[in-house]
Amino acid sequence: MVRGPEGSPLRHERLRVVRADVFQSAEIEPHMVGADAVLSALGPHTYRTETTVCSRAIESILGAMREAGVRRLACVSASPVGSAGKEDTFLYRYVARPLLRAVFKGL
């Protein structure tokens, strides 16, 4: 599921790309029927402010998974190491930021 299918360049015979509101369990559940697993790569548009997009969406995803009988969930994220305001941590400054500079651009 994506906000806009035109934004997903991925194509495969076993991949379905559909437009859906991830905050609405009833809207996403039909697309999960028959799936072996769900992969979530959700994230906010910016990391400069606190957000609940992931926690709100995962509630909807888990509800839809229960209804569809899907038992496996994998989540990936490019969230910064540490929490907001901890930019001076060793991991953030010397590991995460250099390795993921495109993600952290402007932080």
Phi and psi restraints in degrees (value plus and minus 20) as a CYANA .aco file:
   2 VAL   PHI    -157.9  -117.9
   2 VAL   PSI     141.1   181.1
   3 ARG   PHI     -84.5   -44.5
   3 ARG   PSI     -57.3   -17.3
   4 GLY   PHI    -166.5  -126.5
   4 GLY   PSI      94.8   134.8
   5 PRO   PHI     -75.2   -35.2
   5 PRO   PSI     -47.4    -7.4
   6 GLU   PHI     -85.0   -45.0
   6 GLU   PSI     -38.4     1.6
   7 GLY   PHI    -104.3   -64.3
   7 GLY   PSI     -23.9    16.1
   8 SER   PHI    -127.4   -87.4
   8 SER   PSI      92.0   132.0
   9 PRO   PHI    -101.0   -61.0
   9 PRO   PSI     -27.0    13.0
  10 LEU   PHI     -91.0   -51.0
  10 LEU   PSI     115.6   155.6
  11 ARG   PHI    -159.1  -119.1
  11 ARG   PSI     114.8   154.8
  12 HIS   PHI    -183.1  -143.1
  12 HIS   PSI     130.2   170.2
  13 GLU   PHI     -82.4   -42.4
  13 GLU   PSI     -44.5    -4.5
  14 ARG   PHI    -125.6   -85.6
  14 ARG   PSI      -7.7    32.3
  15 LEU   PHI    -133.1   -93.1
  15 LEU   PSI     107.0   147.0
  16 ARG   PHI    -130.4   -90.4
  16 ARG   PSI     106.4   146.4
  17 VAL   PHI    -129.2   -89.2
  17 VAL   PSI      99.8   139.8
  18 VAL   PHI    -151.3  -111.3
  18 VAL   PSI     134.3   174.3
  19 ARG   PHI    -110.1   -70.1
  19 ARG   PSI     110.7   150.7
  20 ALA   PHI    -180.2  -140.2
  20 ALA   PSI     138.8   178.8
  21 ASP   PHI    -112.2   -72.2
  21 ASP   PSI      89.2   129.2
  22 VAL   PHI     -86.6   -46.6
  22 VAL   PSI     -33.0     7.0
  23 PHE   PHI    -106.4   -66.4
  23 PHE   PSI     -22.4    17.6
  24 GLN   PHI    -136.0   -96.0
  24 GLN   PSI      79.7   119.7
  25 SER   PHI     -72.9   -32.9
  25 SER   PSI     -63.9   -23.9
  26 ALA   PHI     -84.1   -44.1
  26 ALA   PSI     -48.3    -8.3
  27 GLU   PHI     -99.6   -59.6
  27 GLU   PSI     -52.5   -12.5
  28 ILE   PHI    -113.1   -73.1
  28 ILE   PSI     -43.6    -3.6
  29 GLU   PHI     -76.9   -36.9
  29 GLU   PSI     -64.2   -24.2
  30 PRO   PHI     -78.9   -38.9
  30 PRO   PSI     -48.8    -8.8
  31 HIS   PHI     -97.3   -57.3
  31 HIS   PSI     -33.0     7.0
  32 MET   PHI    -114.4   -74.4
  32 MET   PSI     -35.7     4.3
  33 VAL   PHI     -77.6   -37.6
  33 VAL   PSI     106.3   146.3
  34 GLY   PHI      66.9   106.9
  34 GLY   PSI     -22.9    17.1
  35 ALA   PHI     -98.3   -58.3
  35 ALA   PSI     129.7   169.7
  36 ASP   PHI    -104.5   -64.5
  36 ASP   PSI     -50.2   -10.2
  37 ALA   PHI    -179.5  -139.5
  37 ALA   PSI     146.7   186.7
  38 VAL   PHI    -142.3  -102.3
  38 VAL   PSI     114.9   154.9
  39 LEU   PHI    -133.5   -93.5
  39 LEU   PSI     103.5   143.5
  40 SER   PHI    -129.8   -89.8
  40 SER   PSI     105.9   145.9
  41 ALA   PHI    -144.2  -104.2
  41 ALA   PSI      19.7    59.7
  42 LEU   PHI     -91.3   -51.3
  42 LEU   PSI     132.4   172.4
  43 GLY   PHI    -191.9  -151.9
  43 GLY   PSI     138.3   178.3
  44 PRO   PHI     -95.2   -55.2
  44 PRO   PSI     143.5   183.5
  45 HIS   PHI     -89.2   -49.2
  45 HIS   PSI     -46.6    -6.6
  46 THR   PHI    -160.8  -120.8
  46 THR   PSI     132.6   172.6
  47 TYR   PHI    -128.3   -88.3
  47 TYR   PSI      -6.0    34.0
  48 ARG   PHI    -103.7   -63.7
  48 ARG   PSI     -36.5     3.5
  49 THR   PHI    -153.2  -113.2
  49 THR   PSI     138.3   178.3
  50 GLU   PHI     -85.0   -45.0
  50 GLU   PSI     125.8   165.8
  51 THR   PHI    -166.7  -126.7
  51 THR   PSI     135.2   175.2
  52 THR   PHI    -133.2   -93.2
  52 THR   PSI      -5.6    34.4
  53 VAL   PHI     -77.6   -37.6
  53 VAL   PSI     -63.4   -23.4
  54 CYS   PHI     -90.8   -50.8
  54 CYS   PSI     -65.7   -25.7
  55 SER   PHI     -86.3   -46.3
  55 SER   PSI     -59.4   -19.4
  56 ARG   PHI     -86.5   -46.5
  56 ARG   PSI     -63.4   -23.4
  57 ALA   PHI     -87.6   -47.6
  57 ALA   PSI     -59.5   -19.5
  58 ILE   PHI     -86.1   -46.1
  58 ILE   PSI     -50.9   -10.9
  59 GLU   PHI     -81.0   -41.0
  59 GLU   PSI     -65.5   -25.5
  60 SER   PHI     -85.4   -45.4
  60 SER   PSI     -62.5   -22.5
  61 ILE   PHI     -82.8   -42.8
  61 ILE   PSI     -66.0   -26.0
  62 LEU   PHI     -84.0   -44.0
  62 LEU   PSI     -59.3   -19.3
  63 GLY   PHI     -83.0   -43.0
  63 GLY   PSI     -63.6   -23.6
  64 ALA   PHI     -86.2   -46.2
  64 ALA   PSI     -58.5   -18.5
  65 MET   PHI     -82.9   -42.9
  65 MET   PSI     -63.2   -23.2
  66 ARG   PHI     -77.7   -37.7
  66 ARG   PSI     -67.9   -27.9
  67 GLU   PHI     -83.9   -43.9
  67 GLU   PSI     -55.8   -15.8
  68 ALA   PHI    -107.5   -67.5
  68 ALA   PSI     -28.6    11.4
  69 GLY   PHI      57.1    97.1
  69 GLY   PSI       4.4    44.4
  70 VAL   PHI    -112.0   -72.0
  70 VAL   PSI     111.5   151.5
  71 ARG   PHI    -132.0   -92.0
  71 ARG   PSI     -26.2    13.8
  72 ARG   PHI    -135.0   -95.0
  72 ARG   PSI     114.5   154.5
  73 LEU   PHI    -156.0  -116.0
  73 LEU   PSI     109.8   149.8
  74 ALA   PHI    -141.4  -101.4
  74 ALA   PSI     114.7   154.7
  75 CYS   PHI    -142.6  -102.6
  75 CYS   PSI     116.3   156.3
  76 VAL   PHI    -145.8  -105.8
  76 VAL   PSI     133.6   173.6
  77 SER   PHI    -173.5  -133.5
  77 SER   PSI     134.8   174.8
  78 ALA   PHI    -132.6   -92.6
  78 ALA   PSI       4.0    44.0
  79 SER   PHI     -82.1   -42.1
  79 SER   PSI     125.4   165.4
  80 PRO   PHI     -80.9   -40.9
  80 PRO   PSI     130.1   170.1
  81 VAL   PHI     -92.2   -52.2
  81 VAL   PSI     110.6   150.6
  82 GLY   PHI      70.2   110.2
  82 GLY   PSI     155.6   195.6
  83 SER   PHI    -124.0   -84.0
  83 SER   PSI     149.9   189.9
  84 ALA   PHI     -75.1   -35.1
  84 ALA   PSI     117.3   157.3
  85 GLY   PHI      70.6   110.6
  85 GLY   PSI     -21.7    18.3
  86 LYS   PHI    -131.1   -91.1
  86 LYS   PSI      11.8    51.8
  87 GLU   PHI     -82.3   -42.3
  87 GLU   PSI     -34.8     5.2
  88 ASP   PHI    -110.0   -70.0
  88 ASP   PSI     -15.5    24.5
  89 THR   PHI     -88.1   -48.1
  89 THR   PSI     130.9   170.9
  90 PHE   PHI     -76.9   -36.9
  90 PHE   PSI     -68.5   -28.5
  91 LEU   PHI     -80.3   -40.3
  91 LEU   PSI     -61.9   -21.9
  92 TYR   PHI     -86.7   -46.7
  92 TYR   PSI     -72.3   -32.3
  93 ARG   PHI     -88.8   -48.8
  93 ARG   PSI     -62.3   -22.3
  94 TYR   PHI    -126.6   -86.6
  94 TYR   PSI     -31.3     8.7
  95 VAL   PHI    -138.4   -98.4
  95 VAL   PSI     -85.9   -45.9
  96 ALA   PHI     -84.2   -44.2
  96 ALA   PSI     -69.4   -29.4
  97 ARG   PHI     -83.1   -43.1
  97 ARG   PSI     -67.0   -27.0
  98 PRO   PHI     -83.6   -43.6
  98 PRO   PSI     -60.1   -20.1
  99 LEU   PHI     -92.5   -52.5
  99 LEU   PSI     -53.1   -13.1
 100 LEU   PHI    -136.2   -96.2
 100 LEU   PSI      18.8    58.8
 101 ARG   PHI     -78.2   -38.2
 101 ARG   PSI     -50.1   -10.1
 102 ALA   PHI     -86.8   -46.8
 102 ALA   PSI     -57.1   -17.1
 103 VAL   PHI     -91.6   -51.6
 103 VAL   PSI     -59.5   -19.5
 104 PHE   PHI    -108.6   -68.6
 104 PHE   PSI     -16.2    23.8
 105 LYS   PHI     -71.3   -31.3
 105 LYS   PSI     107.2   147.2
 106 GLY   PHI      67.9   107.9
 106 GLY   PSI     -23.0    17.0
